[in-house]
């Protein structure tokens, strides 16, 4: 980085090692009148960091006994993660003292900023010749996963959750939708809620868990993060599906709002309470997928009313209807079972008793 004695140069030019002509200048002196950037400064060995002292303060260099004073016109920029992010090394204190200014970056503070970053960095435009359509609420769910992870008690917050998580999750989501479109010879790449199971590798490989999280398991924690993300985004578009008894306000206005929001989903919940259920998967053709969701009475009307979806667009309508069902599941209004990539939605009470019966046997 700074320089060294070049024996080949000394032999070629027949110079003694005490001659200054045998010096081979490093990349920092060669960057005079420029900007020199070092990435991951803590990875630099401490003895090399010491060599930067004189360059940054006295503007002189010592190379194998040669004391050289050079009026370097250079700006040096270092990048580093927080010291507690990894155990690979740290920045020695005297070098910190010589750094002029420290600029701290941060995670996206809003969902909208996170969406812009993910759209900029993720591989969204595929070369399969099919049109990629991503509903905005899907982008919000992906970003909300990262926001939930950054506040989760099971995730090690010292290690952090980078924007690479949302980028990988978005690419995995689109990749599974693209795989389905290719296999089924569909013209549109349109994600489904059931495709969110395939973003798990993008989460488990990028979050470090605390002891309690390790006890729960990375897959279970990741699924919980996805569930919380769906719940948060669902509340943005739809009325609160919690029943009237959950409200603690005794004002007439509060009771009226609780009752009206609860009644919005009454027909859907009643359909499942009658013993009905549906089974969907990410491998179903769009016609079968849409037809299965249309079995649920009142589901199409709710999706159309609050998401403003065109009922003639099967892709958009089917995904919106699945979003409503999964949102109701996250609020514990209906049950959901997942077996071999097949999601079954059914009545909550029936699910509880059936699970108890299986445990008894």
C-alpha positions in Angstrom: 0.0 0.0 0.0 2.8 2.4 0.9 5.9 1.0 -0.8 8.8 -1.4 -0.5 12.3 -2.2 -1.8 12.2 -3.8 -5.2 15.1 -6.3 -5.5 14.4 -6.9 -9.2 14.6 -3.2 -9.9 17.9 -3.0 -8.0 19.4 -5.9 -9.9 18.2 -4.6 -13.3 19.5 -1.1 -12.7 22.6 -2.3 -10.8 21.7 -0.2 -7.7 22.6 -0.7 -4.1 19.7 -1.2 -1.7 20.7 2.0 0.0 19.9 3.9 -3.2 16.4 5.6 -3.3 15.9 4.4 -6.8 15.2 0.8 -5.6 12.0 2.0 -3.9 8.7 0.7 -5.4 6.0 3.1 -4.6 2.7 1.7 -3.3 -0.8 2.5 -4.4 -1.3 5.3 -1.8 1.6 7.5 -3.1 0.5 6.7 -6.7 -2.9 8.1 -5.9 -1.5 11.6 -5.4 -4.1 14.3 -6.3 -6.8 11.7 -6.1 -9.2 9.8 -3.8 -8.0 6.5 -2.2 -10.7 4.3 -0.7 -10.1 1.3 1.6 -13.1 -1.0 2.1 -13.5 -3.0 5.4 -10.8 -1.2 7.3 -11.0 -3.5 10.4 -9.8 -6.4 8.2 -6.5 -4.5 7.7 -3.8 -5.9 9.9 -2.8 -3.5 12.8 0.8 -3.2 11.6 -0.4 -2.0 8.3 -2.8 0.4 10.0 0.2 1.8 11.9 1.8 2.6 8.5 -1.0 5.0 7.7 -0.3 7.3 10.7 2.4 9.4 9.1 0.7 9.7 5.8 -2.5 11.1 7.5 -0.7 13.4 10.0 2.9 14.3 9.1 2.7 13.6 5.4 5.9 11.6 5.4 6.7 7.9 4.6 9.2 5.5 6.0 10.1 2.6 3.7 12.7 0.1 4.8 14.8 2.8 6.5 14.2 5.5 3.9 12.6 8.6 5.5 10.8 10.3 2.7 8.8 13.5 3.0 6.1 13.8 0.3 3.5 16.6 0.1 0.7 14.2 -0.8 -2.5 15.8 -2.0 -4.8 12.9 -1.3 -8.1 12.2 0.3 -8.4 8.8 2.1 -11.8 7.3 2.7 -12.4 4.3 4.9 -15.5 2.1 5.2 -16.2 -0.3 8.0 -19.1 -2.0 9.7 -19.6 -1.4 13.4 -17.0 -3.1 15.5 -19.5 -5.4 17.1 -20.7 -6.6 13.7 -17.9 -9.1 13.2 -15.0 -10.5 15.2 -12.5 -10.2 12.4 -10.7 -7.2 13.7 -11.1 -3.5 14.7 -9.7 -0.1 13.9 -6.8 0.8 16.2 -7.4 3.8 18.4 -4.5 6.1 17.1 -5.8 5.7 13.5 -9.3 6.6 14.7 -7.8 9.8 16.1 -6.4 10.7 12.7 -9.7 10.3 10.8 -11.1 13.7 10.2 -14.9 13.0 10.0 -17.1 9.9 10.7 -20.2 9.5 8.7 -22.8 7.1 10.1 -25.2 5.5 7.7 -28.5 3.9 8.7 -31.2 1.5 7.6 -34.1 2.8 5.5 -36.3 4.7 7.9 -39.5 4.3 6.0 -41.1 1.5 4.0 -41.1 3.7 0.9 -37.4 4.3 1.0 -36.8 0.6 1.4 -39.0 -0.2 -1.6 -37.0 2.3 -3.7 -33.7 0.7 -2.7 -35.0 -2.9 -3.4 -36.4 -1.9 -6.8 -33.0 -0.3 -7.7 -30.9 -3.2 -6.6 -33.0 -6.4 -7.1 -33.1 -8.4 -10.3 -36.7 -7.8 -11.3 -36.7 -7.6 -15.1 -36.4 -11.2 -16.2 -35.3 -12.4 -19.7 -37.9 -15.1 -20.0 -40.1 -12.9 -22.3 -42.9 -12.8 -19.7 -44.3 -9.7 -18.1 -43.5 -9.2 -14.4 -46.2 -7.6 -12.3 -45.6 -7.0 -8.6 -48.5 -5.6 -6.6 -47.4 -2.7 -4.3 -48.6 -4.5 -1.2 -46.2 -7.3 -2.0 -43.3 -4.8 -2.0 -44.6 -3.5 1.4 -44.7 -7.0 2.8 -41.1 -7.7 1.7 -39.8 -4.5 3.3 -41.9 -5.1 6.4 -40.1 -8.4 6.9 -36.9 -6.5 7.4 -38.5 -3.9 9.6 -39.9 -6.7 11.8 -36.5 -8.4 12.0 -34.8 -5.2 13.1 -37.1 -5.1 16.2 -37.5 -8.8 16.8 -36.3 -10.1 20.2 -35.1 -13.3 18.5 -32.7 -11.5 16.1 -29.3 -10.3 17.2 -29.6 -6.6 16.7 -25.9 -6.1 17.1 -25.3 -7.9 13.9 -28.1 -6.0 12.2 -30.4 -6.8 9.2 -29.1 -5.3 6.0 -30.9 -4.3 2.8 -29.5 -7.4 1.2 -32.3 -9.3 3.0 -35.1 -7.6 1.1 -33.2 -7.7 -2.2 -32.7 -11.5 -1.9 -36.3 -12.0 -0.7 -37.7 -10.1 -3.7 -35.6 -12.0 -6.1 -36.6 -15.3 -4.6 -40.2 -14.3 -4.7 -40.1 -13.4 -8.4 -38.0 -16.4 -9.3 -40.6 -18.8 -7.9 -43.4 -17.0 -9.7 -41.3 -17.1 -12.9 -40.7 -20.9 -12.5 -44.5 -21.4 -12.2 -45.2 -19.2 -15.3 -42.7 -21.2 -17.3 -43.9 -24.6 -16.2 -47.6 -23.7 -16.7 -46.9 -21.7 -19.9 -48.5 -18.6 -18.4 -47.9 -15.2 -19.9 -47.6 -13.2 -16.7 -45.2 -13.5 -13.8 -47.5 -12.7 -10.9 -46.5 -13.6 -7.2 -48.9 -15.2 -4.8 -49.0 -15.2 -1.0 -48.0 -18.9 -1.0 -44.8 -17.9 -2.9 -43.7 -16.1 0.3 -42.6 -19.6 1.7 -39.8 -19.5 -0.9 -38.2 -16.3 0.5 -37.2 -18.2 3.6 -33.7 -18.9 2.4 -33.2 -15.2 1.9 -34.0 -14.6 5.6 -32.4 -17.6 7.4 -29.1 -17.0 5.8 -28.9 -13.2 6.6 -30.1 -12.9 10.2 -28.2 -14.0 13.3 -30.3 -15.2 16.1 -29.9 -14.8 19.8 -30.0 -17.8 22.1 -33.8 -17.8 22.3 -34.0 -17.5 18.5 -31.7 -20.5 18.1 -34.0 -22.5 20.4 -37.0 -21.7 18.3 -35.1 -22.4 15.0 -34.3 -20.1 12.1 -37.2 -21.4 9.9 -39.8 -20.8 12.6 -38.5 -17.4 13.4 -38.4 -16.4 9.7 -42.0 -17.6 9.2 -43.1 -15.6 12.2 -41.4 -12.5 10.7 -43.3 -13.1 7.4 -46.6 -13.5 9.3 -46.1 -10.3 11.3 -45.2 -8.4 8.0 -48.5 -9.7 6.4 -50.4 -8.6 9.5 -49.0 -5.1 9.4 -49.6 -4.5 5.7 -53.1 -6.1 6.0 -54.1 -3.5 8.6 -53.1 -0.7 6.2 -55.6 -1.8 3.5 -58.4 -3.6 5.4 -60.5 -3.0 8.5 -59.4 -4.6 11.8 -60.8 -8.2 11.7 -60.7 -8.6 15.5 -64.1 -9.2 17.0 -66.1 -6.7 19.0 -65.2 -8.3 22.3 -61.5 -7.4 21.7 -62.3 -3.7 22.0 -62.1 -2.1 25.4 -63.7 1.2 24.5 -67.2 1.6 25.8 -68.1 4.7 23.8 -70.9 4.3 21.3 -68.7 5.3 18.4 -66.1 2.8 19.3 -68.7 0.0 19.5 -70.1 0.9 16.2 -66.8 0.9 14.4 -65.9 -2.4 16.0 -69.1 -4.0 14.9 -69.0 -2.7 11.4 -65.4 -3.9 10.8 -66.2 -7.2 12.3 -69.2 -7.6 10.0 -67.1 -7.0 6.9 -65.7 -10.5 7.3 -68.7 -12.2 8.8 -69.7 -14.0 5.6 -66.2 -15.3 5.0 -65.8 -16.6 8.5 -69.3 -18.1 8.5 -68.4 -20.0 5.3 -65.5 -21.7 7.0 -67.4 -22.3 10.2 -69.9 -24.3 8.1 -67.2 -26.9 7.7 -65.9 -25.7 4.3 -62.2 -25.4 3.5 -60.0 -24.7 0.4 -56.6 -26.0 -0.6 -54.2 -23.9 -2.8 -50.6 -24.2 -3.8 -48.0 -22.3 -5.8 -48.1 -24.9 -8.5 -51.8 -24.5 -9.4 -52.7 -22.9 -12.8 -54.3 -19.5 -12.5 -57.7 -20.8 -13.5 -57.8 -23.5 -10.9 -56.2 -21.2 -8.3 -58.8 -18.5 -9.0 -61.7 -21.0 -9.0 -60.7 -22.5 -5.7 -60.6 -19.0 -4.0 -63.9 -18.1 -5.5 -65.5 -20.8 -3.5 -65.3 -18.6 -0.4 -68.4 -16.5 -0.2 -67.8 -12.8 0.2 -64.1 -13.1 -0.4 -64.1 -11.6 -3.9 -66.2 -8.6 -2.8 -63.8 -7.7 0.1 -60.7 -7.9 -2.1 -62.4 -5.7 -4.8 -63.7 -3.2 -2.3 -60.5 -2.4 -0.4 -57.7 -3.2 -2.9 -59.5 -1.7 -5.9 -58.7 -4.7 -8.0 -60.2 -5.3 -11.5 -62.4 -8.3 -11.2 -61.6 -9.2 -14.8 -57.9 -9.6 -14.0 -57.7 -13.1 -12.6 -54.1 -12.8 -11.5 -54.6 -9.6 -9.5 -58.0 -10.8 -8.1 -56.8 -14.2 -7.1 -53.7 -12.9 -5.3 -55.8 -10.2 -3.5 -58.2 -12.8 -2.4 -55.4 -15.0 -1.0 -54.0 -11.9 0.8 -57.4 -11.4 2.5 -57.4 -15.0 3.7 -53.9 -15.0 5.0 -54.6 -11.7 6.7 -57.5 -13.2 8.5 -55.3 -16.2 9.5 -52.7 -13.8 10.9 -55.4 -12.3 13.1 -56.5 -15.8 14.2 -59.9 -15.6 12.5 -59.4 -18.7 10.4 -56.9 -21.5 10.5 -54.2 -22.4 8.0 -52.2 -25.6 7.6 -49.2 -26.1 5.3 -48.2 -29.5 4.1 -45.9 -30.1 1.1 -46.4 -26.6 -0.3 -50.2 -27.0 -0.1 -52.0 -24.4 2.0 -55.3 -25.3 3.6 -57.6 -22.6 5.0 -60.4 -23.8 7.3 -62.3 -23.0 10.5 -60.2 -22.2 13.5 -62.2 -24.3 16.0 -62.2 -27.3 13.7 -58.4 -26.9 13.3 -57.9 -26.8 17.1 -59.9 -29.9 17.8 -58.4 -31.9 14.9 -54.9 -31.1 16.1 -55.7 -32.2 19.6 -57.1 -35.5 18.2 -53.9 -36.1 16.3 -51.9 -35.5 19.4 -53.9 -38.0 21.4 -53.3 -40.7 18.8 
